[in-house]
Amino acid sequence: MEGLEHGLPIVDFFNLILGRPLAAVLALFGLRVKDPAHLLPDYLVMTLIVVILLSVLLGLAGRRVSLIPGKTQVVLESLIDFFEGLIVDTIGEQGKKYLPLVTTVGLFIMTSNLLGLIPGLMSPTSKLNVTLGCALVVWLYYHWQGIRTQGVLGYLKHFTGSNPFLAPLLLPIEIISHFSRPVSLSMRLFGNIFSEELLILIIASIIPYLLPLPFMAIAIFTAVIQAYVFVLLTCIYIAGAIAHEEEH
């Protein structure tokens, strides 16, 4: 893989503009940067591009909301309805308050997955750093919501169960189960996106024009499916966290 990879021009551009200023800021905190021209890694630049792209597009679309929706508004409303329907089916009506996080995670991951299909760019989700960050956000969020909903003691019953005699057995099992969730979430997404990008890169290096197109079409399907799976599991984890022990 290392032999196939090469520096992306847009990453070099970001480092050219932001490398030295950021290095100067870090120096104020005692952190010395040896090479400011390579300060920002490729996955961080791609993540910034996704965030900026979504912020600008959604911000502009939000200003054009009307009673008679245009094509853009119809697409956005359909996306929101999809996420809301998924939340209601998984968590219930009370789960609508989690729509901002679920929608944000879903749009970010889907856009990140698709970004690598544009020549000169790469999918930030093909790097484990990014997928693990997304998984940890979900992991911390559903634990926090469980504590907010039931209190610390009430939420701990999810780990020990209602039978005190089984608590010593259930507690380590539940702890291992919960700690494995961010690992499985991040590795599943990383593995699928990394492998599809690597496959397209190898095929394109052999026959650079028409042959990669079928694989890119499959990659679009994979990108959407992986975003859906990530969001679905997020909803399932939230539903389990806020459920009362007798329902758990």
C-alpha positions in Angstrom: 0.0 0.0 0.0 2.8 2.4 0.8 4.2 2.0 -2.6 0.9 2.9 -4.2 0.3 5.9 -2.1 1.6 9.4 -2.9 1.1 12.8 -1.5 -2.1 14.5 -2.5 -1.7 18.0 -3.9 -4.6 19.4 -1.8 -2.9 18.1 1.4 0.3 19.9 0.3 -1.7 23.0 -0.3 -3.2 23.0 3.2 0.2 22.4 4.8 1.7 25.2 2.7 -1.0 27.6 4.0 -1.5 26.4 7.5 1.7 24.5 8.4 3.8 27.3 9.6 1.1 29.3 11.5 0.1 26.1 13.3 3.7 25.2 14.0 4.1 28.7 15.6 1.0 28.2 17.7 2.2 24.8 18.9 5.6 26.3 19.7 3.9 28.6 22.2 3.0 25.5 24.2 6.5 24.0 24.0 5.7 21.7 21.1 8.4 21.8 18.3 7.4 20.8 14.8 10.4 19.6 12.7 8.7 19.8 9.4 5.8 22.3 9.1 5.3 21.4 5.5 4.0 18.0 6.6 2.3 19.0 9.8 -1.3 18.1 8.8 -1.8 14.5 7.8 -3.9 13.6 4.8 -6.9 12.2 6.9 -7.1 15.4 8.9 -7.2 17.6 5.8 -9.9 15.3 4.2 -11.9 15.5 7.5 -11.7 19.3 7.4 -12.9 19.3 3.8 -15.9 17.1 4.7 -16.8 19.4 7.6 -16.4 22.6 5.5 -18.4 21.0 2.6 -21.3 19.9 4.8 -21.4 23.2 6.8 -21.5 25.3 3.6 -23.9 23.2 1.6 -26.3 22.6 4.5 -26.0 26.3 5.6 -26.9 27.5 2.2 -29.7 25.0 1.8 -31.1 26.0 5.2 -31.5 29.6 4.0 -33.7 28.6 1.1 -36.5 26.8 2.9 -39.9 27.5 1.5 -43.5 26.2 1.6 -43.1 24.9 -1.9 -39.9 22.9 -1.7 -37.3 22.8 -4.5 -35.2 19.8 -5.4 -32.6 20.5 -2.8 -35.1 20.9 0.0 -36.9 17.7 -1.0 -33.6 15.8 -0.9 -32.7 17.2 2.6 -36.2 16.6 4.0 -36.1 13.1 2.7 -32.7 12.5 4.4 -34.1 13.9 7.7 -37.2 11.8 7.4 -35.1 8.7 6.8 -33.0 9.3 9.9 -36.0 10.2 12.0 -37.8 7.1 10.8 -34.8 5.0 11.7 -34.7 6.5 15.2 -38.4 6.0 15.8 -38.3 2.4 14.7 -35.3 1.7 16.8 -35.7 3.9 19.9 -39.3 5.1 19.8 -40.9 8.5 19.7 -38.8 9.7 22.6 -35.7 9.1 20.4 -36.4 12.1 18.2 -34.3 14.3 20.5 -31.2 12.3 19.4 -31.8 13.3 15.7 -29.0 15.9 15.6 -26.3 13.5 16.6 -27.5 10.6 14.5 -28.0 12.8 11.4 -24.6 14.5 11.8 -22.8 11.2 12.2 -24.6 9.6 9.3 -24.0 12.5 6.9 -20.4 12.9 8.0 -19.6 9.2 7.5 -21.5 8.9 4.2 -19.8 12.0 2.8 -16.4 10.8 4.0 -16.9 7.4 2.4 -17.8 9.0 -0.9 -15.1 11.6 -0.9 -12.4 9.1 -2.0 -14.2 8.5 -5.3 -13.2 12.0 -6.4 -9.8 12.1 -8.2 -7.2 13.8 -6.1 -9.0 13.1 -2.8 -9.3 10.2 -0.3 -11.8 9.0 2.1 -10.9 10.0 5.7 -12.8 6.9 6.9 -10.1 4.8 5.2 -7.9 5.7 8.2 -8.5 4.1 11.5 -7.9 7.4 13.4 -11.1 8.9 11.9 -13.3 5.8 12.3 -12.2 5.3 15.9 -12.9 8.9 16.6 -16.5 8.6 15.3 -16.9 5.3 17.3 -15.7 7.0 20.5 -18.1 9.9 20.0 -21.0 7.4 19.7 -19.7 5.4 22.7 -19.4 8.4 25.0 -22.7 9.8 23.8 -24.9 6.8 24.5 -23.3 6.2 27.9 -23.9 9.9 28.8 -27.5 9.7 27.6 -28.0 6.5 29.7 -26.7 8.3 32.8 -28.8 11.4 32.1 -31.9 9.3 31.6 -31.6 6.9 34.6 -29.0 8.3 36.9 -25.6 6.7 37.7 -27.0 3.9 39.9 -29.9 3.2 37.5 -27.6 3.0 34.5 -25.2 0.7 36.4 -27.9 -1.9 36.6 -27.4 -2.5 32.9 -24.0 -3.9 33.8 -25.0 -6.0 36.9 -28.6 -7.0 36.1 -31.4 -7.2 38.5 -30.2 -10.4 40.2 -27.4 -9.6 42.7 -26.2 -13.2 42.7 -25.5 -13.0 38.9 -23.8 -9.6 39.1 -20.2 -10.9 39.5 -20.7 -12.9 36.4 -22.6 -10.3 34.3 -20.4 -7.3 35.2 -17.2 -8.4 33.4 -19.1 -9.7 30.4 -21.0 -6.4 30.1 -17.8 -4.3 30.5 -16.0 -6.4 27.8 -19.1 -6.1 25.6 -19.3 -2.3 25.9 -15.5 -1.8 25.3 -15.7 -4.0 22.2 -18.3 -1.7 20.6 -16.0 1.1 19.5 -13.5 -1.4 18.3 -16.0 -3.2 16.2 -17.6 0.0 14.9 -14.3 1.5 13.9 -12.7 -1.6 12.5 -15.8 -2.5 10.4 -16.0 0.9 8.8 -12.2 1.3 8.3 -11.8 -2.2 6.9 -14.5 -1.8 4.3 -13.5 1.7 3.1 -9.8 1.0 3.1 -10.2 -2.3 1.1 -12.4 -0.7 -1.5 -10.0 2.3 -2.0 -7.0 -0.1 -2.2 -8.8 -2.2 -4.8 -9.7 0.8 -6.9 -6.2 2.1 -6.6 -4.6 -1.2 -7.7 -7.1 -1.5 -10.7 -6.5 2.1 -11.7 -2.7 1.6 -11.6 -3.1 -1.3 -14.1 -5.8 0.0 -16.5 -6.5 3.6 -15.5 -9.6 4.5 -17.5 -12.6 2.3 -18.0 -11.8 -0.7 -15.8 -12.1 1.0 -12.4 -15.6 2.4 -13.2 -17.6 -0.8 -12.2 -15.6 -1.0 -8.9 -16.4 2.7 -8.2 -20.1 2.0 -8.7 -19.9 -0.8 -6.2 -17.9 1.5 -3.9 -20.8 4.0 -3.9 -23.2 1.2 -2.7 -20.7 0.1 -0.1 -20.2 3.7 1.2 -23.9 4.2 1.7 -24.4 0.7 3.3 -21.5 1.3 5.7 -22.9 4.7 6.8 -26.3 3.0 7.3 -24.9 0.2 9.4 -23.0 2.7 11.6 -26.1 4.8 12.2 -28.3 1.8 12.8 -25.9 0.5 15.5 -25.7 3.9 17.0 -29.5 4.0 17.4 -29.4 0.4 18.9 -26.8 1.4 21.4 -28.7 4.5 22.4 -31.9 2.5 22.8 -30.2 0.0 25.0 -28.6 2.7 27.1 -31.9 4.6 27.9 -34.0 1.5 28.4 -35.0 0.8 32.0 -33.6 -2.4 33.5 -36.8 -4.3 33.5 -37.0 -3.6 29.7 -33.3 -4.2 29.1 
